[in-house]
Amino acid sequence: MLLNTHMAFSTAVGFLALLYLLAVPPTYALATAAILSFINPLIDFYGHERGRRSPRTHEPLHATVLGAVTGGFLGLVFANALHVAPWAAAVVGAIEALSHLLLDAFTEHGIYVRRNGRYERFAFAHLRYNDPMANGLTTMFSLLAIIAGFLHSPHP
């Protein structure tokens, strides 16, 4: 998927995780999720070699660790602005990194999984990464999820 699609989707996933799992007020949840969505460019920058995905960041365990470390770091740096504890930012960073892999698992090159001591590619579907329909629908669904989170927030 395109980077803007990854950013929108991971922001929505992080927003819903903060809102419903960690009981963060909606405005802080959205701000935190948006800042933590910058994990996505890191995953793509460090996870591509010669234009192809590598297991360095496109494998679930590696992505989770990168997301947690980056989220914890951003939680420390923006602690006063986010009103979220660094451990919560680390948890949501890991969740957002895994959401990146979820979207990549629907693309033609998929993600890496470790089987029998070696990395193999895995994909749910084989969509092109720049498929306008898939990117558009995913972004639209993400925006609708954020709107629904605000409308049905457990916070007053």
ZICORKA-V309538 format. One record per backbone hydrogen bond with DSSP energy under -0.5 kcal/mol. NH is the residue of the N-H (numbers start at 1). CO is the residue of the C=O. E is the energy in kcal/mol with one decimal. If there is no record, write none. Layout:
# ZICORKA-V309538
NH&CO&E + NH&CO&E
This chain:
# ZICORKA-V309538
6&2&-2.2 + 7&3&-2.6 + 8&4&-2.2 + 9&5&-2.7 + 10&6&-2.7 + 11&7&-2.0 + 12&8&-2.2 + 13&9&-2.6 + 14&10&-2.7 + 15&11&-2.6 + 16&12&-2.4 + 17&13&-2.2 + 18&14&-2.7 + 19&15&-2.6 + 20&16&-2.6 + 21&16&-0.6 + 21&17&-1.8 + 22&17&-1.3 + 24&18&-2.4 + 29&25&-2.6 + 30&26&-2.6 + 31&27&-2.1 + 32&28&-2.6 + 33&29&-2.6 + 34&30&-2.4 + 35&31&-2.1 + 36&32&-2.7 + 37&33&-1.2 + 38&35&-1.5 + 39&36&-1.6 + 40&37&-1.8 + 42&38&-0.8 + 43&39&-2.3 + 44&40&-2.2 + 45&41&-3.0 + 46&42&-2.8 + 47&43&-1.2 + 48&45&-0.7 + 49&52&-2.9 + 52&49&-1.6 + 54&47&-2.5 + 57&54&-0.9 + 58&54&-1.6 + 60&112&-0.7 + 63&59&-2.8 + 64&60&-2.2 + 65&61&-2.2 + 66&62&-2.5 + 67&63&-2.8 + 68&64&-2.5 + 69&65&-2.7 + 70&66&-2.6 + 71&67&-2.7 + 72&68&-2.7 + 73&69&-2.3 + 74&70&-2.9 + 75&71&-2.4 + 76&72&-1.8 + 77&73&-2.5 + 78&74&-2.7 + 79&76&-0.9 + 82&78&-2.6 + 83&79&-1.4 + 89&85&-2.1 + 90&86&-2.1 + 91&87&-2.1 + 92&88&-2.6 + 93&89&-2.3 + 94&90&-2.0 + 95&91&-2.1 + 96&92&-2.9 + 97&93&-2.1 + 98&94&-2.0 + 99&95&-1.8 + 100&96&-1.4 + 101&97&-1.5 + 102&98&-2.1 + 103&99&-1.9 + 104&100&-2.2 + 105&101&-1.9 + 106&103&-1.6 + 107&104&-1.5 + 108&127&-2.3 + 110&107&-0.7 + 111&122&-2.8 + 112&58&-3.3 + 113&120&-2.8 + 115&113&-0.6 + 115&118&-2.9 + 118&115&-1.7 + 120&113&-2.9 + 122&111&-2.8 + 124&105&-3.0 + 125&105&-1.1 + 127&106&-2.2 + 131&128&-1.5 + 135&131&-2.6 + 136&132&-2.4 + 137&133&-2.7 + 138&134&-2.1 + 139&135&-2.3 + 140&136&-2.5 + 141&137&-2.7 + 142&138&-2.1 + 143&139&-2.3 + 144&140&-2.4 + 145&141&-2.2 + 146&142&-1.9 + 147&143&-2.3 + 148&144&-2.7 + 149&145&-2.1 + 150&146&-2.0 + 151&147&-2.5 + 152&148&-2.4 + 153&150&-0.9
